[in-house]
Amino acid sequence: MTLKNPPEAKVVITDTSCLILLDKIGALPILHQVFSTVFTTTEIAKEYGLPLPEWIIVKNADTVLKNKFYNYVDEGEASAIALATTIDCDYLIVDDLAARKLATSLGIPIKGTTGVLLLAKQLGVIPRFRPYLKLIQQTNFRLSTRLAEQFIRDAGE
């Protein structure tokens, strides 16, 4: 499959779940095709546990903010949210519900991993969304039937 370049540049910060899930389904390069700049934190890089592609920029999050957010979410998510408060980004890619709620309460725009794939379809980066959804459903990633059906509708499939 040939991947196209996105029509506009976007900056994102990603949490571990996005990296792990996209890697599991062989779709990690799509992240870079959709977003021109991808940041993550040292904590997330450690949680991921595999070498990161060279196009992912690893930054340290503000320690005070990270520790504050760690009261509500795990260390990786806390570091991603802390980084998102200090870097001008288009999205924080995070799947955990508590982390999504915290980020939203701070005014940080969020997107989940499945939403990244939907955006890839909408931008023409991938030709079809449904095959990726089927691969996701074969992993341990939890996605309700209702939400999966909504994604399929949104993808026009």
Buried (B, 14 or more C-beta within 10 A) or exposed (E): EEBEEBEEEBBBBBBBBBBBBBBBBEBBEBBBBBBBBBBBBBBBBEBBEEEBEEEBEEBEBBEEBBBBBBEBBBBBBBBBBBBBBEBEBBBBBBBBEEBBEBBEEBEBEBBBBBBBBBBBBBBEBBEEBEBBBEBBEEEEBEBEEEEBEEBBEBBEE
